[in-house]
């Protein structure tokens, strides 16, 4: 007896029992023996739980979820799959985890939640690709394609189904191939090519018939009925439709006969509901005839049916409520953990970007500053091209860093709207003038059309609108040679003072393929690697554009055809104003002849020796006297004992930081102009600069013209106040 028990408890034997039951359950499902399949899976789960076999437990729950989907018990299927995924993630069972994701996708398709379904299908696809599972990959690609058919995105559906067919043919996956070919027929029907549609659908149906794939044959009949109706062969269309209805009834009957008793009751009750309609008609007829016996009989049957329906409904609702509550509690706990992890990841990302960009900007200050200086100091002719290349590389890297920061700010919802009165027509004209040289380099003409009925003065964030247009027009210039670009602005609608405007940027450049258009507004997305290498760019511009337009409560669209051209157009609301725009004349430092620079003194607080040298040389060229020190403590002492007009204060230094030094200076000098000369530009640091008492910020590396402009404005204000 004890020998028998030891055999029963042998791990290898128990594992074989589990595997046998799982295999038999799959056979039962294929043969519509759902009740038997359920029993075998329950037995297998009991053994797997007893020996704590995580991989088998996850697989069994996944199979149960698939079975529950087939018998249309979706709530139970979701519960089973959640249990499967939880175990499979811990066990790192990627193969079966992918299958669980795939089944979840099928559930959401049945619920018509196609976005959620596609998310699960893509997760499954990633795992199948990692594990090299060709059969599963072909299946999930087909499911994705069918989902895109449901949302009428036929170009995407065609691409995915073609991939599925290619894999299925390569590995002789006849079931997937037949279904994929039939659905390919459905796609080409929608795309208006019935000849191709017929070819694919007939080929798929032939494979399904050869292999006796009943459900796929049924699907083929329906698709071919639709195709033949489209081409006007109504007789053949009706023949296929009759075959479809007949096979559907047969499959449903087989399915119903192999369900559990509870499910049989549900199906019978559904049939009873249909019968109730007939009973109602009979009741009305009996009533008209005053046939009391018939009336009582029918009422009795109807009452029994209603009571049966109510009993079953209460039983099911109570079970569903209990299971739903348990699931909600569990999901709520998971969401709280996920939220905390997401917040931590977001903070870590922001801190990482802040550190990395600062470390990159500091040496970039040296690269751009030195290259500018060397270009101005009469270099040898053979050195000029090298210096220009160095300057270009520095500027490109700076643009890339700024784009990453901008994306980070948009994603973190840290971009503020700063509305002001401006002239929209003049603003766009200025942008076109600024970009015209780049267009001429490509032998491209810029055309501007402004709606004559549209006013010119609006209140909005003109800086963001400028950034959007510069990106879009610059993008068109980059991809248009020997062509034309049209910039148009016109009114869509008007509600009081709010104008809904459409901005268009159209070109006749190289265009964008349909496949690439879907991802054009995602970060690091361009037409191709070849385009990136040929035309340059970071692949972040259009992502920034989309983010800024959404911040301005607008939407952006794209129309493009390969080899013909592209049109980017966006719609945003702007508020009209009758106020006139005040012209502000920009005066650069070298135009400020009325200022006396003889006694102007600047203190540079900077610990980096190269940056000290560059900043000092720029100031000397501007005929300004400057002194340089390398730490915050010395800066405080120098300001106490000397009179300076401007202090350029670095932030990160040994000892006390520039922020701390500025706070100390502000305790005894409130009026001194102090600029934060810093590589830190992340928005969540800006409030620290304001609280410390900085007059303004000059980010490194800076353009010399902007640097001069800020110094001039500061000195001009100082000079006026001194005169007063």
VOGU-3710 file (C-alpha; in Angstrom, 3 decimals, decimal comma):
1> xxxxxxxxxx> 0,000/0,000/0,000  2,779/2,398/0,935  4,553/1,514/-2,323  1,439/2,535/-4,262  1,282/5,865/-2,396  4,933/6,617/-3,162  4,279/5,999/-6,862  1,241/8,311/-6,772  3,345/11,073/-5,177  6,261/10,728/-7,602
11> xxxxxxxxxx> 6,828/14,237/-9,120  7,506/12,875/-12,608  4,291/10,837/-12,604  2,281/13,793/-11,289  3,754/16,034/-13,977  2,864/13,467/-16,630  -0,710/13,360/-15,276  -0,930/17,162/-15,538  0,445/17,219/-19,090  -1,874/14,381/-20,160
21> xxxxxxxxxx> -4,972/16,173/-18,874  -3,960/19,451/-20,533  -3,352/17,681/-23,859  -6,669/15,837/-23,629  -8,511/19,057/-22,810  -7,124/20,636/-26,013  -8,350/17,619/-27,986  -11,794/17,962/-26,360  -11,955/21,678/-27,211  -11,090/20,988/-30,859
31> xxxxxxxxxx> -13,938/18,445/-30,914  -16,417/20,750/-29,119  -16,427/18,612/-25,917  -16,281/21,704/-23,723  -17,723/20,134/-20,584  -15,143/17,325/-20,652  -12,350/19,810/-21,363  -13,367/21,857/-18,315  -13,296/18,770/-16,057  -9,820/17,733/-17,245
41> xxxxxxxxxx> -8,434/21,243/-16,701  -9,910/21,349/-13,174  -8,300/17,969/-12,388  -4,950/19,147/-13,768  -5,165/22,368/-11,719  -5,786/20,397/-8,530  -2,641/18,275/-9,065  -0,510/21,289/-10,107  -1,614/23,222/-7,011  -0,802/20,257/-4,785
51> xxxxxxxxxx> 2,823/20,112/-6,025  3,053/23,934/-6,415  4,008/23,732/-10,101  3,814/27,438/-11,016  4,350/26,999/-14,743  1,557/24,406/-15,033  -0,786/26,490/-12,850  -0,310/29,510/-15,105  -0,792/27,413/-18,244  -3,975/25,763/-16,925
61> xxxxxxxxxx> -5,539/29,089/-15,969  -4,653/30,382/-19,426  -6,329/27,346/-21,060  -9,394/27,797/-18,814  -9,614/31,428/-19,891  -9,485/30,376/-23,540  -12,226/27,786/-22,999  -14,419/30,278/-21,104  -14,039/32,716/-24,004  -15,201/30,031/-26,451
71> xxxxxxxxxx> -18,345/29,301/-24,404  -18,939/33,066/-24,055  -18,360/33,243/-20,294  -16,291/36,431/-20,574  -16,271/37,479/-16,909  -14,961/34,066/-15,815  -12,417/34,188/-18,640  -11,035/37,526/-17,396  -10,690/36,151/-13,841  -8,842/33,039/-15,090
81> xxxxxxxxxx> -6,505/35,032/-17,335  -5,628/37,509/-14,579  -4,594/34,545/-12,407  -2,613/33,061/-15,317  -0,749/36,296/-16,059  0,100/36,860/-12,405  1,718/33,409/-12,140  3,367/33,494/-15,574  5,048/36,828/-14,911  6,566/35,504/-11,682
91> xxxxxxxxxx> 7,634/32,279/-13,403  8,956/34,268/-16,430  7,032/31,877/-18,690  7,061/34,199/-21,719  5,669/31,669/-24,184  2,467/31,008/-22,234  2,283/34,618/-21,028  2,104/35,626/-24,685  -0,791/33,220/-25,214  -2,610/34,710/-22,199
101> xxxxxxxxxx> -2,158/38,210/-23,651  -3,455/36,934/-26,999  -6,596/35,501/-25,360  -7,121/38,756/-23,473  -6,993/40,538/-26,836  -9,667/38,161/-28,193  -11,885/38,932/-25,180  -11,644/42,674/-25,772  -12,426/42,169/-29,460  -15,629/40,365/-28,438
111> xxxxxxxxxx> -16,402/43,349/-26,182  -15,640/45,683/-29,156  -12,919/47,433/-27,139  -10,473/47,375/-30,047  -7,852/49,735/-28,601  -7,421/47,545/-25,513  -7,376/44,441/-27,711  -4,546/45,839/-29,854  -2,502/46,667/-26,744  -2,705/43,030/-25,617
121> xxxxxxxxxx> -1,990/41,684/-29,122  1,153/43,853/-29,403  2,359/42,642/-26,008  1,842/39,051/-27,151  3,582/39,752/-30,468  6,669/41,103/-28,673  6,959/37,981/-26,514  6,433/35,597/-29,463  9,128/37,403/-31,461  11,542/37,215/-28,518
131> xxxxxxxxxx> 10,930/33,488/-28,090  10,942/32,676/-31,828  7,421/31,162/-31,708  6,388/31,252/-35,368  2,950/29,610/-35,091  1,871/31,892/-32,249  3,357/34,937/-34,023  1,412/34,174/-37,213  -1,812/33,795/-35,167  -1,414/37,061/-33,275
141> xxxxxxxxxx> -0,512/39,006/-36,434  -3,721/37,671/-37,994  -5,727/38,713/-34,917  -4,223/42,209/-35,078  -5,088/42,395/-38,772  -8,709/41,332/-38,129  -8,980/43,977/-35,402  -7,773/46,689/-37,798  -10,438/45,476/-40,255  -13,034/46,042/-37,500
151> xxxxxxxxxx> -11,872/49,659/-37,072  -11,654/50,079/-40,885  -7,901/50,715/-40,996  -7,452/48,523/-44,062  -3,889/49,531/-44,996  -2,622/48,477/-41,560  -4,756/45,313/-41,703  -3,304/44,400/-45,096  0,290/44,774/-43,865  -0,263/42,587/-40,777
161> xxxxxxxxxx> -2,206/39,887/-42,624  0,489/39,707/-45,316  3,077/39,101/-42,578  0,853/36,386/-41,087  0,416/34,669/-44,479  4,183/34,746/-45,136  4,975/33,034/-41,802  2,092/30,552/-42,150  3,201/29,464/-45,647  6,820/29,126/-44,555
171> xxxxxxxxxx> 5,973/26,807/-41,657  2,914/25,013/-43,159  0,453/26,523/-40,674  -2,605/25,696/-42,765  -5,249/26,807/-40,262  -3,724/30,272/-39,863  -2,986/30,523/-43,585  -6,561/29,684/-44,627  -8,107/32,199/-42,202  -5,556/34,873/-43,140
181> xxxxxxxxxx> -6,244/34,432/-46,873  -10,006/34,715/-46,307  -9,535/37,889/-44,262  -7,182/39,204/-46,950  -10,148/38,831/-49,270  -12,207/40,910/-46,847  -9,505/43,631/-46,879  -9,297/43,815/-50,669  -13,088/43,987/-50,858  -12,980/47,085/-48,666
191> xxxxxxxxxx> -10,080/48,505/-50,725  -12,158/48,169/-53,902  -10,250/45,323/-55,590  -12,833/42,473/-55,853  -10,687/40,428/-58,272  -7,880/40,057/-55,724  -10,457/39,609/-52,970  -11,991/36,601/-54,788  -8,576/35,040/-55,456  -7,485/35,230/-51,817
201> xxxxxxxxxx> -10,858/34,159/-50,348  -11,212/31,153/-52,699  -7,643/30,055/-51,953  -8,300/30,289/-48,196  -11,593/28,382/-48,461  -9,937/25,608/-50,482  -7,253/25,096/-47,806  -9,906/25,130/-45,043  -12,021/22,507/-46,855  -8,999/20,260/-47,489
211> xxxxxxxxxx> -8,187/20,301/-43,775  -11,830/20,274/-42,521  -11,541/23,568/-40,609  -15,291/24,003/-40,080  -15,274/27,458/-38,464  -12,904/28,872/-41,099  -15,026/27,334/-43,872  -18,022/29,082/-42,317  -16,112/32,389/-42,274  -15,115/31,845/-45,919
221> xxxxxxxxxx> -18,734/31,336/-47,006  -19,745/34,678/-45,477  -16,813/36,597/-46,993  -17,395/35,109/-50,451  -21,098/35,952/-50,181  -20,161/39,606/-49,564  -17,602/39,694/-52,392  -20,019/38,180/-54,932  -22,737/40,599/-53,886  -20,288/43,479/-54,519
231> xxxxxxxxxx> -19,529/42,266/-58,043  -23,210/41,650/-58,825  -23,314/37,831/-58,829  -26,373/37,679/-56,547  -27,152/33,997/-57,173  -23,684/32,839/-56,071  -23,812/35,314/-53,200  -27,108/33,782/-51,988  -25,717/30,240/-52,348  -22,738/31,098/-50,147
241> xxxxxxxxxx> -25,017/32,837/-47,642  -27,272/29,770/-47,365  -24,228/27,558/-46,834  -23,025/29,940/-44,130  -26,378/29,947/-42,299  -26,690/26,157/-42,502  -23,144/25,570/-41,181  -23,601/28,225/-38,462  -26,713/26,447/-37,178  -24,901/23,114/-37,239
251> xxxxxxxxxx> -21,885/24,481/-35,327  -24,117/26,177/-32,773  -26,039/22,956/-32,202  -22,821/20,976/-31,632  -21,548/23,678/-29,300  -24,760/23,692/-27,261  -24,820/19,896/-26,896  -21,330/19,836/-25,387  -21,765/22,525/-22,724  -22,154/22,134/-18,980
261> xxxxxxxxxx> -25,667/21,882/-17,578  -25,641/25,520/-16,469  -24,577/26,708/-19,904  -27,180/24,489/-21,540  -29,814/26,201/-19,402  -28,561/29,599/-20,574  -28,731/28,589/-24,216  -32,170/27,034/-23,682  -33,370/30,195/-21,978  -32,084/32,282/-24,869
271> xxxxxxxxxx> -34,100/30,052/-27,163  -37,043/30,426/-24,777  -36,865/34,198/-25,144  -37,320/33,744/-28,881  -40,264/31,417/-28,201  -41,822/34,044/-25,937  -42,343/36,248/-28,974  -44,346/33,464/-30,610  -46,280/32,905/-27,366  -47,185/36,583/-27,248
281> xxxxxxxxxx> -48,607/36,348/-30,740  -50,569/33,213/-29,725  -51,810/35,000/-26,591  -53,179/37,872/-28,622  -54,810/35,436/-31,012  -56,397/33,420/-28,141  -57,592/36,585/-26,496  -59,296/37,661/-29,667  -61,042/34,277/-29,854  -62,000/34,241/-26,130
291> xxxxxxxxxx> -60,418/30,788/-25,900  -60,100/30,605/-22,080  -58,350/27,178/-21,960  -55,706/28,179/-24,448  -55,233/31,480/-22,630  -54,625/29,782/-19,239  -52,169/27,271/-20,753  -50,121/29,951/-22,447  -50,083/32,152/-19,321  -48,859/29,190/-17,237
301> xxxxxxxxxx> -45,997/28,484/-19,611  -45,087/32,185/-19,738  -45,120/32,426/-15,906  -42,848/29,375/-15,529  -40,465/30,825/-18,112  -40,330/34,210/-16,353  -39,685/32,600/-12,939  -36,907/30,444/-14,446  -35,292/33,482/-16,020  -35,466/35,462/-12,756
311> xxxxxxxxxx> -33,978/32,601/-10,706  -31,080/32,096/-13,094  -30,516/35,832/-13,407  -30,316/36,321/-9,612  -27,954/33,373/-9,256  -25,630/34,629/-11,987  -25,714/38,253/-10,818  -24,805/37,277/-7,264  -21,831/35,200/-8,454  -20,655/37,927/-10,817
321> xxxxxxxxxx> -20,933/40,593/-8,090  -18,793/38,586/-5,661  -16,136/37,830/-8,258  -16,129/41,395/-9,569  -15,663/42,837/-6,074  -12,704/40,534/-5,411  -11,169/41,433/-8,727  -11,687/45,176/-8,171  -9,977/45,066/-4,770  -7,028/43,264/-6,285
331> xxxxxxxxxx> -6,802/45,571/-9,277  -7,057/48,641/-7,044  -4,056/47,457/-5,025  -2,124/46,781/-8,236  -2,985/50,231/-9,611  -1,773/51,969/-6,449  1,578/50,158/-6,696  1,796/50,918/-10,436  1,007/54,600/-9,811  3,743/54,872/-7,194
341> xxxxxxxxxx> 6,233/53,192/-9,518  5,253/55,503/-12,403  5,665/58,615/-10,226  9,078/57,423/-9,026  10,125/56,651/-12,616  8,974/60,112/-13,743  10,982/61,843/-11,000  14,027/59,697/-11,748  13,730/60,541/-15,444  13,481/64,292/-14,745
351> xxxxxxxxxx> 16,487/64,216/-12,393  18,489/62,161/-14,877  17,708/64,605/-17,693  18,597/67,561/-15,508  21,979/66,045/-14,623  22,808/64,795/-18,115  21,839/68,022/-19,888  23,873/70,092/-17,440  26,912/67,890/-17,959  26,465/68,108/-21,740
361> xxxxxxxxxx> 25,831/71,844/-21,848  28,980/72,733/-19,890  31,444/71,287/-22,465  29,162/72,483/-25,284  29,655/76,023/-24,009  33,377/75,528/-24,659  32,809/73,937/-28,111  30,475/76,641/-29,447  32,282/79,511/-27,716  35,747/78,527/-28,931
371> xxxxxxxxxx> 34,583/77,752/-32,483  32,895/81,194/-32,723  35,979/82,925/-31,375  38,354/81,092/-33,719  36,156/81,899/-36,737  36,370/85,607/-35,832  40,172/85,581/-35,433  41,134/85,277/-39,117  41,809/81,524/-39,295  43,761/80,019/-42,186
381> xxxxxxxxxx> 41,575/79,303/-45,254  42,036/75,535/-44,877  40,872/75,773/-41,212  37,611/77,622/-41,881  35,692/74,552/-43,102  36,864/72,512/-40,113  35,771/75,235/-37,695  32,396/75,573/-39,413  31,926/71,804/-39,137  32,805/71,978/-35,451
391> xxxxxxxxxx> 30,327/74,837/-34,931  27,619/72,940/-36,855  28,163/69,827/-34,725  27,918/71,868/-31,530  24,750/73,614/-32,705  23,202/70,286/-33,773  23,966/68,701/-30,405  22,510/71,727/-28,605  19,331/71,488/-30,710  19,052/67,801/-29,862
401> xxxxxxxxxx> 19,429/68,488/-26,119  16,842/71,283/-26,288  14,407/68,999/-28,157  14,753/66,279/-25,522  14,115/68,845/-22,778  11,086/70,179/-24,627  9,627/66,663/-25,018  10,255/66,028/-21,315  8,455/69,249/-20,331  5,483/68,457/-22,578
411> xxxxxxxxxx> 5,169/64,912/-21,230  5,411/66,173/-17,641  2,730/68,860/-18,287  5,177/71,573/-17,268  4,659/73,846/-20,282  2,795/77,033/-19,328  0,711/79,086/-21,754  1,814/82,752/-21,897  -0,820/84,719/-23,866  -0,015/88,185/-25,237
421> xxxxxxxxxx> -1,315/90,543/-27,910  0,414/90,064/-31,269  -0,080/90,515/-34,996  -0,513/87,044/-36,468  0,083/88,040/-40,092  3,314/89,923/-39,274  4,486/87,079/-37,049  4,137/84,526/-39,894  5,752/86,948/-42,378  8,753/87,274/-40,055
431> xxxxxxxxxx> 9,045/83,481/-39,750  8,947/83,129/-43,552  11,611/85,824/-43,962  13,820/84,065/-41,412  13,476/80,716/-43,208  13,669/82,082/-46,754  17,455/81,664/-47,043  17,173/77,951/-46,221  14,415/77,638/-48,837  16,545/79,417/-51,466
441> xxxxxxxxxx> 19,410/77,006/-50,774  17,037/74,238/-51,935  15,771/76,374/-54,853  12,329/76,326/-53,209  9,807/79,191/-53,156  7,690/80,062/-50,122  4,131/81,334/-50,735  2,003/82,912/-47,997  -1,811/83,161/-48,187  -3,654/84,959/-45,366
451> xxxxxxxxxx> -7,461/84,984/-45,354  -8,529/88,531/-46,325  -11,582/88,345/-44,040  -9,421/87,403/-41,046  -8,342/90,052/-38,498  -4,633/90,249/-37,678  -4,443/90,954/-33,955  -5,020/88,119/-31,496  -4,272/87,187/-27,887  -2,379/83,886/-27,699
461> xxxxxxxxxx> 0,972/82,310/-26,906  2,798/83,612/-29,975  6,060/81,921/-29,005  4,496/78,450/-29,174  2,702/79,254/-32,444  6,047/80,432/-33,867  7,770/77,259/-32,721  5,067/75,106/-34,354  5,283/76,959/-37,681  9,106/77,072/-37,694
471> xxxxxxxxxx> 9,180/73,297/-37,185  6,572/72,561/-39,875  7,922/75,002/-42,499  11,509/73,977/-41,727  10,490/70,332/-42,132  8,940/71,050/-45,540  12,040/72,977/-46,669  14,252/70,058/-45,648  12,322/67,605/-47,854  11,524/69,897/-50,819
481> xxxxxxxxxx> 14,102/70,673/-53,500  13,342/72,736/-56,634  9,741/73,082/-55,525  7,152/75,215/-53,736  5,794/75,505/-50,215  2,466/77,161/-49,436  1,664/78,559/-45,982  -2,045/79,309/-45,528  -4,156/80,668/-42,679  -7,940/80,902/-42,783
491> xxxxxxxxxx> -10,998/80,896/-40,539  -13,020/77,744/-39,902  -15,556/79,212/-37,497  -16,150/82,165/-35,171  -17,866/82,304/-31,786  -17,918/85,828/-30,313  -14,216/86,759/-30,152  -12,909/83,184/-30,426  -11,722/82,294/-33,931  -11,089/78,672/-34,831
501> xxxxxxxxxx> -8,242/78,937/-37,367  -6,670/76,433/-39,702  -2,957/76,686/-40,522  -1,668/74,736/-43,522  1,884/73,998/-44,650  1,785/72,272/-48,057  4,780/71,218/-50,159  5,462/69,263/-53,331  8,484/67,471/-51,887  9,304/63,774/-51,521
511> xxxxxxxxxx> 6,116/62,872/-49,587  5,586/60,188/-46,953  4,443/56,577/-47,431  1,166/55,398/-45,856  2,989/53,041/-43,488  5,217/55,827/-42,120  2,414/58,379/-41,720  0,908/56,587/-38,704  4,014/57,163/-36,563  5,110/60,589/-37,850
521> xxxxxxxxxx> 4,140/62,404/-34,643  5,907/59,954/-32,305  9,296/60,765/-30,773  12,391/59,769/-32,807  10,192/58,932/-35,800  11,252/59,772/-39,368  10,535/58,314/-42,768  13,491/55,915/-42,624  17,116/55,584/-41,545  18,150/56,553/-45,074
531> xxxxxxxxxx> 16,078/59,749/-44,892  17,509/60,547/-41,481  21,063/60,216/-42,806  20,367/62,141/-46,004  18,324/65,026/-44,626  19,364/65,100/-40,959  17,200/65,889/-37,958  16,572/64,371/-34,553  13,121/62,952/-35,245  11,679/64,981/-32,350
541> xxxxxxxxxx> 10,337/68,069/-34,133  6,915/66,727/-35,103  6,429/65,163/-31,682  7,085/68,585/-30,124  4,693/70,191/-32,619  1,899/67,759/-31,715  2,478/68,332/-27,983  2,427/72,133/-28,328  -0,730/72,072/-30,462  -2,497/69,912/-27,883
551> xxxxxxxxxx> -1,434/72,368/-25,155  -3,050/75,136/-27,269  -6,241/72,987/-27,388  -5,832/72,132/-31,046  -5,366/69,139/-33,350  -2,893/68,369/-36,141  -3,445/66,317/-39,290  -1,338/65,014/-42,164  -2,104/64,289/-45,817  0,719/62,947/-47,938
561> xxxxxxxxxx> 1,488/60,902/-51,021  4,887/59,451/-51,815  6,577/61,429/-54,611  3,788/64,041/-54,734  4,116/66,032/-51,500  2,751/66,549/-48,009  0,300/68,830/-46,233  0,482/69,331/-42,485  -2,480/71,279/-41,135  -3,556/72,133/-37,628
571> xxxxxxxxxx> -6,539/73,858/-36,053  -6,335/76,015/-32,913  -8,637/78,576/-31,272  -7,351/82,172/-30,993  -8,976/85,123/-29,218  -9,437/88,266/-31,321  -8,554/91,656/-29,847  -9,158/95,162/-31,090  -6,115/96,479/-29,235  -3,126/97,599/-31,249
581> xxxxxxxxxx> 0,181/95,783/-30,905  2,921/97,902/-29,387  6,073/97,722/-31,481  9,153/96,862/-29,461  12,376/97,696/-31,212  15,162/95,234/-30,497  18,447/97,029/-29,902  21,592/94,938/-29,866  24,585/95,816/-27,764  26,733/96,973/-30,659
591> xxxxxxxxxx> 24,008/99,486/-31,607  23,927/101,067/-28,151  26,211/104,006/-28,890  24,539/106,244/-26,347  25,758/104,104/-23,415  28,966/105,020/-21,632  30,839/101,731/-21,160  33,983/103,242/-19,722  33,256/102,451/-16,087  31,041/99,386/-16,518
601> xxxxxxxxxx> 32,298/96,486/-14,397  31,210/92,855/-14,659  31,993/90,104/-12,143  32,161/86,581/-13,630  31,689/83,789/-11,076  32,690/80,538/-12,810  34,761/77,547/-11,672  35,449/76,027/-15,132  38,741/77,442/-16,493  37,758/77,137/-20,174
611> xxxxxxxxxx> 34,396/78,815/-19,551  36,178/81,590/-17,617  38,415/82,276/-20,584  35,552/82,243/-23,122  33,229/84,509/-21,114  36,059/86,955/-20,352  37,035/87,154/-24,022  33,424/87,849/-25,102  33,121/90,646/-22,524  36,496/92,122/-23,490
621> xxxxxxxxxx> 35,406/92,244/-27,148  32,391/94,237/-25,962  34,794/96,744/-24,296  33,584/95,777/-20,821  35,845/95,496/-17,792  35,501/92,185/-15,990  36,926/90,280/-13,065  36,772/86,489/-12,692  36,536/84,375/-9,542  35,844/80,667/-9,155
631> xxxxxxxxxx> 33,592/80,200/-6,087  30,488/81,509/-4,336  32,128/82,632/-1,054  34,587/84,850/-2,915  31,726/86,278/-4,999  29,912/87,444/-1,851  33,105/89,086/-0,520  33,844/90,787/-3,877  30,348/92,262/-4,127  30,603/93,565/-0,532
641> xxxxxxxxxx> 33,912/95,338/-1,131  33,517/96,447/-4,803  30,905/98,080/-7,018  29,755/95,993/-10,001  27,117/96,728/-12,619  26,458/93,070/-13,476  27,274/89,701/-11,931  27,316/86,560/-14,120  26,832/83,750/-11,604  27,374/80,055/-12,357
651> xxxxxxxxxx> 25,154/77,670/-10,349  27,186/74,525/-9,708  30,456/75,389/-7,976  32,575/73,996/-5,145  31,623/75,353/-1,713  28,385/77,280/-1,721  26,347/77,194/-4,933  25,471/80,193/-7,089  21,919/80,098/-5,709  23,154/80,299/-2,098
661> xxxxxxxxxx> 25,652/83,049/-2,955  22,895/85,111/-4,627  20,605/84,720/-1,599  23,387/86,096/0,646  24,074/89,026/-1,722  20,370/89,907/-1,753  20,475/90,401/2,045  22,613/93,534/1,562  22,105/94,500/-2,126  18,619/94,307/-3,641
671> xxxxxxxxxx> 19,326/96,293/-6,846  22,435/94,624/-8,314  21,817/92,872/-11,658  22,674/89,182/-11,214  22,348/86,779/-14,126  22,309/83,002/-13,603  24,834/81,907/-16,220  23,952/78,227/-16,098  23,429/75,014/-17,994  20,360/74,145/-15,872
681> xxxxxxxxxx> 17,143/74,770/-17,822  14,651/72,230/-16,458  11,504/74,144/-15,525  11,184/72,684/-12,039  14,445/74,485/-11,112  13,276/77,930/-12,276  11,366/78,764/-9,103  14,634/78,336/-7,165  16,280/81,022/-9,320  13,366/83,407/-8,732
691> xxxxxxxxxx> 13,327/82,796/-4,984  17,095/83,338/-4,782  16,711/86,768/-6,405  18,318/86,381/-9,839  17,463/89,166/-12,300  17,365/86,801/-15,263  18,833/83,565/-16,632  21,316/83,129/-19,480  21,384/79,409/-20,377  24,656/77,873/-21,530
701> xxxxxxxxxx> 25,670/77,508/-24,250  24,218/80,812/-25,476  24,159/82,642/-28,778  26,388/85,711/-28,587  23,642/88,037/-29,917  21,248/86,938/-27,148  23,978/87,335/-24,548  24,727/90,880/-25,768  21,035/91,786/-25,858  20,454/90,786/-22,213
711> xxxxxxxxxx> 23,545/92,687/-21,050  22,521/95,764/-23,027  19,002/95,763/-21,568  20,399/95,442/-18,048  22,950/98,232/-18,556  20,358/100,422/-20,282  17,979/100,112/-17,305  20,838/100,796/-14,895  21,840/103,879/-16,855  18,271/105,262/-16,893
721> xxxx> 17,824/104,730/-13,173  21,155/106,441/-12,483  20,106/109,431/-14,590  16,807/109,636/-12,759
//
